[in-house]
């Protein structure tokens, strides 16, 4: 008797059917949709992964903390800068959990730290496609995904190890859950939105909460249930957010300070203070105790509505910003008379409010602000361009439909021409090609209106394809340049150097402060030829000059912005007898300490945290550690740390005491003090 299973042809097996359905996609999709999506995700993966290891440790501040987490579960939980748990980084540690676990699995090296960020970028593009296509169709989702993937600052952050990659992924996940809640009215999707945002809080604190009023507004307006139930559901979502974010704060605050590391970035060893102060209201009003620069007139750029378009931010994220605003306005006009639950309008409210609220906060915050923060705008800009262009395309026969699309294309082409003109040495022909091609596409769209109705659609397709190519050409060129350039330090920037910003003709550093030595002619965070690369089995950078052209141990802004790169002699010195000490060395500032820790694989105490201005440790505690022989060396700092905005000066006190108490020696051009030697005068 022949079994039914054996008689079934191989091509009709269940696994083959699943594979065909996966490749085919949804039954209501055209045959082109799934291949186009796979091509988009594949191209994004190549863009984000190709040559990723060239950036070495990238931001050594976070790489050192991930290394610590790979060695100590306590350090992983708290996000400590060193495995001996002297102090944490100045953020909640969710992104470090991902990197630390990756380092535990694959070793501490550039790829294990950076690949997770790139995969988060691919996931973000895919999830944005899924979110936009639900209400606007696959073409809108593909345009949204491509526009986001090619945003230069997105390329930068998804190839870097700052927390922003995970933050953006979780925020987009929250938007997806909100869309599903609006569709179904199900409480579970709102709860999931709260959980995603709460997890975003554990990644980068209050920045994640910028989307909370947006998600609440959308559901309050367009959710299917009655008003009372909608309000109750939102309260449950808020509870989910508080629980998913608050459990960690509660644990850290309840653990006695003597049983955990110092909370970096705070002046009173409090995670709540860090949340509400340095990383909270201080970012808005500039009152950030312990920061370097910041505050009104103290150094993070001019505030105002044009901030997102200026030299520092324009080339990072603003390429499609004018088009997004035009299409947002058009979309709201089109849906003005729609029913309360209309999904088309709900989508424009969702992504438009995300864009306007986040851009508004970034434009007027007086505290620490870096251009790479604008990656949080990329999904909103991409979504508005994708769904807005498709919405108007479907209404192109209306009197205003095609002219609005043509105006958006023409203005975007002119704006790309302007942005490319800020980098005069970068592909000078491209700006003229973009301008000419964009204007030609706009004219072609307008000309299609004169064709007979049956021919108008076909006649507009070539012009639309040219328009899409031209508006994406500028950001794509910047994106490729960003991916081809290794980046390091704390203030990376996408694309080539621009006039009026960083690099040649610019101000050289945040808020007009002179940039570090060796930065002239490069964007901040761009490594020079032959920059730090992973070298040893542990992935330690090869000896040589650091990302800013400095040698290890330098203080000032160079030590703050870029990690140190110790010489081979220094690494040998620190490793000798390392097992006998809790910390092989101490250095002022986390970036200074990070390079030594990554090179040796041993804990190095970062005195004063990131800015060197945290009271950790105090002079008395440091002296106690020295007496107990827990620290072997003190690595000399040129200026004793950066006290910053009314910060603590414990680092200066410790530096002064060490230099007055212990003999000095020079190793690899860096002054070192042996804290286990007999006290004496410096040599």
C-alpha positions in Angstrom: 0.0 0.0 0.0 1.5 3.3 -1.1 1.3 6.0 1.6 -0.2 9.4 0.7 2.9 11.1 1.9 5.3 9.2 -0.3 3.1 9.8 -3.3 3.2 13.5 -2.8 5.5 15.2 -5.3 8.6 16.8 -3.7 7.6 20.2 -5.0 4.3 20.0 -3.1 5.9 19.1 0.2 4.9 21.3 3.2 8.3 22.9 3.5 8.4 23.8 -0.2 4.9 25.3 0.1 6.0 27.4 3.1 9.1 28.6 1.2 6.9 29.6 -1.8 4.5 31.5 0.4 7.4 33.3 2.0 8.9 34.3 -1.3 5.5 35.2 -2.7 4.4 37.3 0.2 0.9 38.2 0.9 -1.8 37.0 -1.4 -3.0 40.5 -2.2 0.5 41.7 -3.2 1.8 41.9 -6.7 4.5 39.4 -7.7 7.0 42.2 -7.6 6.5 43.2 -3.9 8.4 40.4 -2.0 11.4 40.4 -4.4 11.6 44.2 -4.1 11.4 44.0 -0.3 14.1 41.4 -0.2 16.3 43.5 -2.5 15.8 46.5 -0.2 16.7 44.6 2.9 19.7 42.9 1.2 21.0 46.3 -0.1 20.5 47.8 3.4 22.5 44.9 4.9 25.3 45.4 2.5 25.4 49.1 3.1 25.4 48.7 6.9 27.8 45.7 7.1 30.3 46.2 4.4 33.8 47.0 5.8 32.2 47.5 9.3 35.4 46.4 11.1 37.3 49.4 9.8 35.9 51.6 12.5 37.7 49.5 15.2 36.3 50.3 18.6 34.1 53.1 17.1 33.0 54.8 20.4 35.5 53.3 22.8 33.5 54.6 25.7 30.7 52.1 25.0 33.1 49.4 23.7 34.9 49.4 27.0 31.7 49.0 28.8 30.6 46.1 26.6 34.0 44.5 27.2 33.4 44.9 31.0 29.9 43.4 30.6 31.5 40.4 28.8 33.7 39.8 31.9 31.3 40.5 34.7 27.5 40.0 35.0 27.4 42.8 37.5 29.0 45.1 35.1 26.6 44.0 32.3 23.5 44.6 34.5 24.6 48.1 35.6 26.4 49.2 32.4 29.7 49.7 34.2 32.6 51.2 32.4 35.0 48.6 33.9 34.6 45.0 35.1 35.7 46.1 38.6 32.5 48.2 38.7 33.9 51.6 39.8 31.4 53.7 37.7 28.7 53.2 35.1 28.2 54.9 31.7 26.0 57.9 31.7 23.0 56.1 30.1 20.7 53.3 31.0 22.3 50.1 29.7 19.9 48.3 27.4 22.2 48.8 24.3 25.1 47.6 26.4 23.2 44.4 27.2 23.0 43.6 23.5 26.7 44.3 22.9 27.9 42.6 26.1 26.0 39.4 25.3 27.4 39.5 21.7 30.9 39.9 23.1 30.4 37.0 25.4 29.3 34.8 22.5 31.8 36.0 19.8 34.6 37.6 21.8 35.4 41.3 22.2 36.2 42.7 18.8 34.9 45.3 16.4 32.5 42.9 14.6 30.9 41.5 17.7 30.2 45.1 18.9 29.0 46.7 15.6 27.2 43.9 13.8 24.2 44.0 16.2 23.8 47.7 15.4 23.8 47.0 11.7 21.2 44.2 12.1 19.1 46.6 14.1 19.2 49.0 11.1 18.0 46.3 8.7 15.3 45.4 11.2 14.2 49.0 11.5 13.9 49.3 7.7 11.9 46.1 7.5 9.6 47.1 10.4 9.0 50.5 8.9 8.0 48.9 5.6 5.6 46.6 7.5 4.1 49.6 9.4 3.6 51.9 6.4 2.4 49.3 3.9 -0.5 48.3 6.2 -2.4 51.5 5.4 -0.7 52.8 2.3 0.4 49.8 0.3 3.7 48.1 -0.5 5.0 50.9 -2.8 4.7 53.4 0.1 6.4 51.0 2.4 9.3 50.5 0.0 9.8 54.2 -0.5 9.7 54.8 3.2 12.2 52.0 3.9 14.6 53.2 1.1 14.5 56.8 2.2 15.2 55.8 5.8 18.0 53.4 4.9 19.8 56.0 2.8 19.5 58.8 5.4 23.2 59.6 6.0 22.9 59.8 9.8 21.0 56.5 9.8 23.9 54.9 8.0 26.3 56.4 10.5 24.4 55.2 13.6 23.5 51.7 12.3 27.3 51.2 11.8 28.2 52.6 15.2 27.9 51.5 18.8 26.0 54.4 20.4 22.6 53.6 21.9 20.7 55.3 19.1 20.4 52.2 16.9 18.4 50.2 19.5 16.4 53.4 20.4 15.2 53.9 16.9 14.3 50.3 16.4 12.2 50.3 19.6 10.5 53.6 18.7 9.5 52.2 15.2 8.3 49.0 17.0 6.1 51.2 19.2 4.7 52.9 16.1 3.9 49.5 14.5 2.1 48.4 17.7 0.1 51.7 17.7 -0.9 51.1 14.1 -2.2 47.6 15.0 -4.1 49.1 18.0 -5.8 51.6 15.8 -6.8 48.9 13.4 -8.2 46.5 15.9 -8.9 48.5 19.0 -7.2 45.7 21.0 -5.6 46.7 24.3 -2.8 44.2 23.9 -1.3 46.3 21.0 -1.3 49.5 23.1 0.3 47.6 26.0 3.0 46.4 23.5 3.5 50.0 22.4 4.1 50.9 26.1 6.6 48.1 26.5 8.5 49.1 23.4 8.8 52.7 24.6 9.7 51.6 28.1 12.5 49.5 26.7 13.5 52.5 24.7 13.8 54.4 28.0 16.2 51.8 29.2 18.2 52.5 26.1 18.5 56.3 26.1 16.2 57.6 28.8 13.8 60.5 28.2 14.4 60.8 24.5 12.3 57.7 24.0 9.4 59.4 25.7 9.1 62.0 22.9 6.8 59.6 21.0 4.5 58.9 23.9 2.2 61.9 23.4 2.2 61.1 19.6 1.1 57.5 20.1 -1.5 58.5 22.7 -2.9 61.3 20.4 -3.3 59.0 17.4 -5.2 56.4 19.4 -7.3 58.9 21.2 -8.4 60.4 17.8 -8.6 57.2 15.7 -9.0 54.3 18.0 -12.2 52.3 17.2 -13.7 51.9 20.8 -15.7 54.6 22.5 -13.9 57.5 24.2 -14.1 56.1 27.7 -12.6 52.8 26.7 -9.9 54.5 24.7 -8.9 56.5 27.7 -8.8 53.4 29.9 -6.7 51.5 27.3 -4.2 54.4 27.2 -3.9 54.3 31.0 -3.1 50.6 30.8 -0.5 51.3 28.1 1.0 54.0 30.4 1.2 51.5 33.2 3.0 49.0 30.9 5.4 51.8 30.0 6.1 52.7 33.6 6.6 49.0 34.6 8.9 48.2 31.6 11.0 51.3 32.3 10.7 51.6 36.0 11.7 48.2 37.2 15.3 48.9 36.5 15.3 52.3 38.1 13.6 50.8 41.2 16.2 48.1 41.5 19.2 50.5 41.1 17.8 53.0 43.5 17.0 50.4 46.2 20.4 48.8 46.1 22.8 50.5 48.6 25.4 52.6 46.9 28.1 50.6 48.6 27.0 47.5 46.8 26.9 48.9 43.2 29.0 51.1 40.9 28.7 54.8 41.0 26.0 56.2 38.6 28.0 58.0 35.9 26.8 61.4 34.8 25.2 62.1 38.2 26.6 64.3 40.9 24.8 62.5 43.8 25.2 58.8 42.7 21.5 58.7 41.7 19.9 57.2 38.6 16.9 59.4 39.1 19.1 62.4 39.2 20.7 61.3 35.9 17.3 60.7 34.4 15.7 64.0 35.3 18.9 66.2 35.3 21.9 65.5 33.1 19.9 63.4 30.6 16.5 65.0 31.2 15.5 68.6 31.8 19.2 69.7 31.6 19.2 68.8 27.9 16.3 71.2 27.4 17.4 74.2 29.5 21.2 73.7 29.4 21.5 73.4 33.1 23.6 70.2 33.1 25.8 70.0 36.1 29.1 68.4 35.2 28.8 68.7 31.4 31.4 70.3 29.2 30.0 73.2 27.3 26.2 73.4 26.9 23.8 75.9 28.2 22.6 79.1 26.4 25.5 80.5 24.6 27.9 77.9 25.9 28.5 75.7 23.0 26.0 73.4 21.3 25.0 75.5 18.4 22.3 78.1 17.6 18.8 77.1 18.6 15.7 77.9 16.4 13.4 76.5 13.8 16.2 76.4 11.2 18.5 74.2 13.3 17.7 71.0 11.4 18.6 72.7 8.2 21.9 74.3 9.2 25.4 73.2 8.3 25.8 70.8 11.2 22.5 69.0 10.8 21.4 69.6 7.2 23.5 66.9 5.5 22.8 64.4 8.2 19.0 64.2 8.0 17.3 67.1 6.2 17.6 66.0 2.5 13.9 64.9 2.3 12.7 67.1 5.1 11.1 69.8 2.9 9.3 67.0 0.9 8.1 65.4 4.1 6.6 68.7 5.3 4.9 69.4 2.0 3.4 65.9 1.8 2.3 66.0 5.4 0.4 69.2 4.8 -1.1 67.8 1.6 -2.1 64.5 3.4 -3.9 66.4 6.2 -5.7 68.5 3.7 -6.8 65.5 1.7 -8.2 63.8 4.8 -9.6 66.8 6.6 -13.2 65.7 6.1 -12.6 62.0 6.7 -14.3 60.1 9.5 -12.7 60.0 13.0 -11.3 56.5 12.5 -9.9 57.2 9.0 -6.5 55.3 8.8 -5.0 57.5 6.1 -5.4 60.6 8.3 -4.3 58.7 11.4 -1.0 57.7 9.7 -0.3 61.3 8.7 -1.0 62.4 12.3 1.3 59.6 13.7 4.3 60.3 11.6 3.7 64.0 11.2 3.5 64.5 15.0 6.6 62.4 15.5 8.5 64.5 13.1 7.3 67.9 14.3 7.6 67.2 18.1 11.0 65.6 17.9 12.4 68.2 15.5 11.0 70.9 17.6 12.6 69.6 20.8 15.9 69.1 19.0 15.7 72.6 17.5 15.2 74.4 20.8 17.1 72.3 23.4 19.8 74.4 24.9 21.8 71.6 26.5 24.1 69.0 25.0 23.1 68.3 21.4 24.9 66.3 18.7 24.0 66.0 15.1 23.7 62.2 15.3 20.6 62.6 17.6 18.7 63.4 14.4 18.6 59.7 13.5 15.4 59.7 15.5 13.8 61.8 12.7 14.7 59.4 9.9 11.8 57.0 10.2 9.2 59.8 10.3 10.7 61.6 7.3 10.9 58.3 5.4 7.3 57.3 6.3 5.9 60.7 5.3 7.7 60.7 2.0 6.5 57.2 1.2 2.9 57.4 2.2 2.5 61.1 1.1 3.9 60.5 -2.4 1.7 57.4 -2.9 -1.4 59.1 -1.5 -1.0 62.0 -3.9 -0.1 59.7 -6.8 -3.4 58.0 -6.4 -5.0 61.4 -6.6 -2.8 62.7 -9.4 -5.8 63.3 -11.7 -7.1 65.9 -9.2 -6.4 69.6 -10.0 -3.8 69.8 -7.1 -2.4 66.2 -7.0 0.3 66.2 -9.7 1.3 69.9 -9.2 1.9 69.2 -5.5 4.1 66.2 -6.2 6.0 68.2 -8.9 6.5 71.1 -6.4 7.9 68.6 -3.8 10.3 67.2 -6.3 11.5 70.6 -7.5 12.0 71.9 -4.0 13.8 68.8 -2.9 16.1 68.9 -5.9 16.9 72.5 -5.2 17.5 71.7 -1.5 19.8 68.8 -2.5 21.7 71.2 -4.8 22.1 73.5 -1.8 23.3 70.8 0.6 25.7 69.3 -1.9 27.1 72.8 -2.4 28.2 72.9 1.2 30.7 70.2 0.4 32.3 71.8 -2.6 35.0 69.1 -3.1 32.6 66.2 -2.9 31.3 65.0 -6.3 30.9 68.6 -7.6 29.0 67.4 -10.7 26.3 65.6 -8.7 24.6 68.8 -7.4 24.0 70.0 -11.0 22.8 66.6 -12.1 20.4 66.4 -9.2 19.1 69.9 -9.9 18.7 69.4 -13.6 17.2 65.9 -13.3 14.8 66.9 -10.5 13.5 69.9 -12.5 13.2 67.8 -15.6 11.2 65.2 -13.6 8.9 67.9 -12.1 8.3 69.3 -15.6 7.6 65.8 -16.9 5.0 65.3 -14.2 3.3 68.5 -15.0 3.4 67.7 -18.8 1.6 64.4 -18.1 -1.5 66.4 -17.2 -1.8 67.4 -20.8 -1.9 63.9 -22.1 -5.2 62.1 -22.7 -6.6 60.4 -19.6 -5.7 56.9 -20.8 -2.1 57.9 -21.4 -1.6 60.2 -18.4 -0.7 57.4 -16.0 1.8 55.8 -18.4 3.3 59.1 -19.3 3.8 60.1 -15.7 5.6 56.8 -14.7 9.0 57.7 -16.3 8.9 61.2 -14.7 8.1 59.6 -11.3 10.9 57.1 -11.6 13.3 60.0 -12.5 12.0 62.1 -9.6 12.5 59.3 -7.1 16.1 58.7 -8.4 17.0 62.4 -8.2 15.6 63.1 -4.7 17.5 60.0 -3.3 20.7 60.7 -5.2 22.1 63.2 -2.8 21.5 61.3 0.4 22.6 58.1 -1.3 26.0 59.7 -2.2 26.4 60.9 1.4 25.3 57.4 2.7 28.0 55.6 0.6 30.6 58.1 1.7 29.6 57.5 5.3 29.8 53.8 5.0 33.2 54.0 3.3 34.7 56.1 6.1 35.8 54.6 9.4 34.4 56.5 12.4 35.4 56.7 16.0 35.1 58.9 19.1 32.1 60.4 20.8 30.9 62.9 18.2 30.7 61.2 14.8 29.2 62.8 11.8 27.9 61.5 8.5 29.0 62.5 5.0 31.9 64.7 3.9 33.0 67.8 5.8 30.9 70.9 5.1 31.6 74.6 5.0 30.2 76.4 8.1 30.1 73.2 10.1 32.8 70.7 11.0 36.0 70.2 9.0 37.5 72.7 6.6 35.9 76.1 6.8 33.9 75.0 9.8 34.3 75.6 13.5 36.1 72.4 14.3 34.2 71.3 17.3 31.0 71.6 19.3 29.8 75.1 19.7 32.8 76.7 18.1 35.4 75.1 20.4 38.6 74.2 18.6 38.6 70.6 17.5 41.1 68.1 18.6 44.5 67.9 16.9 44.4 66.0 13.7 40.8 66.8 13.0 41.4 69.5 10.4 40.1 68.3 7.1 37.9 65.5 8.5 34.4 65.3 10.0 34.3 64.7 13.7 34.8 61.1 14.5 36.3 60.2 11.1 39.4 58.2 11.5 42.6 59.2 9.7 44.3 56.7 7.3 45.8 54.0 9.4 43.5 54.7 12.4 42.8 52.3 15.2 42.0 48.8 14.1 41.3 45.7 16.0 44.5 43.8 16.4 45.0 41.2 19.2 42.9 38.2 19.9 40.9 40.2 22.3 40.3 42.8 19.5 42.5 45.4 21.1 43.3 48.3 18.7 46.7 48.2 17.2 49.3 50.6 18.7 49.5 53.9 17.0 47.7 57.2 16.7 44.1 57.4 17.8 41.0 58.4 15.9 41.8 62.1 16.3 45.5 61.8 15.7 46.4 61.9 19.4 48.4 59.4 21.3 47.0 57.8 24.4 46.6 59.7 27.6 45.9 63.1 26.3 43.4 65.3 28.1 41.3 68.2 27.1 38.7 67.9 24.3 40.8 65.3 22.5 40.7 63.0 25.6 37.0 63.7 26.0 36.0 63.0 22.4 38.2 60.1 21.4 39.5 57.0 23.1 43.2 56.6 23.8 45.4 54.3 21.8 48.3 53.1 24.0 51.7 52.1 22.7 52.9 48.5 22.8 55.2 49.4 25.6 52.4 50.8 27.7 50.3 47.7 27.1 53.2 45.5 28.2 53.7 47.6 31.3 50.0 47.5 32.3 49.7 43.8 31.8 52.7 42.9 33.8 51.4 41.6 37.2 47.9 42.7 36.3 46.3 39.8 38.2 47.4 41.2 41.5 45.4 44.4 41.2 41.7 45.3 40.9 42.5 48.0 38.4 45.7 47.9 36.4 45.5 51.7 36.1 43.4 54.8 36.7 43.0 57.6 34.2 41.0 60.9 34.2 37.8 60.4 32.1 36.2 57.4 30.6 37.5 57.9 27.1 41.1 58.2 28.3 40.6 55.0 30.3 38.8 53.1 27.6 41.7 52.6 25.2 43.9 51.2 27.9 41.2 48.8 29.1 40.4 47.6 25.6 44.1 47.1 24.8 44.9 45.2 28.0 41.6 43.4 28.6 41.9 44.5 32.2 39.8 47.0 34.3 41.0 50.6 34.2 39.3 53.0 36.5 37.8 56.0 34.7 38.2 58.8 37.3 35.3 61.3 37.1 33.3 59.3 34.5 32.8 60.5 30.9 33.5 64.2 31.5 36.0 63.7 34.3 33.6 65.8 36.5 31.7 63.1 38.5 32.8 62.7 42.1 33.9 59.1 41.6 36.0 58.3 43.4 36.6 61.1 45.9 40.2 61.8 46.8 39.8 60.0 50.1 38.4 56.9 48.5 41.2 56.9 45.8 43.8 57.2 48.6 42.2 54.3 50.3 42.4 52.2 47.1 46.1 53.1 46.7 46.8 52.1 50.3 45.1 48.8 49.8 47.2 48.2 46.6 44.1 47.9 44.4 45.4 50.3 41.7 48.8 49.8 40.0 49.4 52.9 37.9 48.0 56.3 37.4 48.1 57.5 33.8 49.0 61.2 33.7 46.4 63.7 32.4 47.5 66.9 30.8 45.0 69.1 32.6 43.6 66.9 35.4 40.3 66.3 33.8 37.5 68.6 32.6 35.5 70.0 35.5 32.8 71.2 33.2 29.7 73.1 34.1 30.0 73.3 37.9 31.0 69.7 38.1 33.1 68.1 40.8 36.9 68.7 40.8 37.8 65.3 42.4 39.8 64.4 39.3 42.0 67.5 39.6 42.5 66.8 43.3 43.5 63.2 42.6 45.8 64.2 39.8 47.5 66.9 42.0 47.9 64.4 44.9 49.4 61.7 42.7 51.9 64.1 40.9 53.0 65.5 44.3 53.4 62.0 45.9 54.7 59.5 43.4 57.6 59.4 41.0 56.8 59.8 37.3 58.1 58.0 34.4 57.4 58.2 30.6 56.2 55.2 28.6 55.4 55.6 25.0 55.2 59.4 25.3 52.7 59.2 28.3 53.5 60.1 31.9 52.8 57.2 34.3 52.9 57.0 38.1 53.5 53.7 39.9 51.1 53.9 42.8 52.8 50.9 44.5 56.2 52.6 44.6 57.6 54.4 47.6 56.3 58.0 47.7 58.8 60.6 46.5 59.2 63.6 44.4 58.4 63.5 40.7 61.3 63.2 38.3 
